């Protein structure tokens, strides 16, 4: 992986981790309240996409 790709990947992972922390915090503070399901799905899809991209790059 090039240095630029690693930097972009690190930024994306950081953003996804911040969003994950926000989701966990909101569920912990109000377990029975309404939560943003779309944010959770987007974060999950982001991690899956990063994992798929990384595995695809290794196979080449």
C-alpha positions in Angstrom: 0.0 0.0 0.0 1.2 3.5 -0.8 1.7 6.0 2.0 -1.2 8.1 0.7 -3.5 5.1 0.8 -2.4 4.3 4.4 -3.1 7.9 5.5 -6.6 7.9 3.9 -7.4 4.5 5.4 -6.3 5.7 8.8 -8.5 8.8 8.6 -11.5 6.6 7.6 -10.9 4.2 10.4 -10.6 7.1 12.9 -13.9 8.5 11.8 -15.6 5.1 12.0 -14.3 4.5 15.5 -15.6 7.9 16.6 -19.0 7.1 15.2 -18.9 3.7 16.9 -18.0 5.3 20.3 -20.9 7.7 19.8 -23.3 4.8 19.1 -22.1 2.9 22.1 -22.4 6.0 24.3 -25.9 6.8 23.2 -27.1 3.2 23.8 -25.4 3.1 27.2 -26.9 6.3 28.4 -30.4 5.6 27.1 -30.9 1.9 26.4 -34.6 2.0 25.8 -34.6 5.2 23.8 -34.8 5.8 20.0 -31.4 5.3 18.3 -30.2 6.2 14.8 -30.2 2.8 13.0 -28.9 4.3 9.8 -25.7 5.5 11.5 -25.1 2.1 12.9 -25.7 0.5 9.5 -23.4 3.0 7.8 -20.6 2.4 10.3 -21.0 -1.4 9.9 -20.9 -1.0 6.1 -17.8 1.1 6.4 -15.9 -1.4 8.4 -17.0 -4.2 6.0 -15.9 -2.2 3.0 -12.5 -1.5 4.6 -12.0 -5.1 5.4 -13.0 -6.2 1.9 -10.7 -3.7 0.3 -7.8 -4.7 2.5 -8.3 -8.4 1.8 -8.6 -7.7 -1.9 -5.3 -5.8 -2.0 -3.5 -8.7 -0.3 -4.6 -11.2 -2.9 -3.1 -9.3 -5.8 
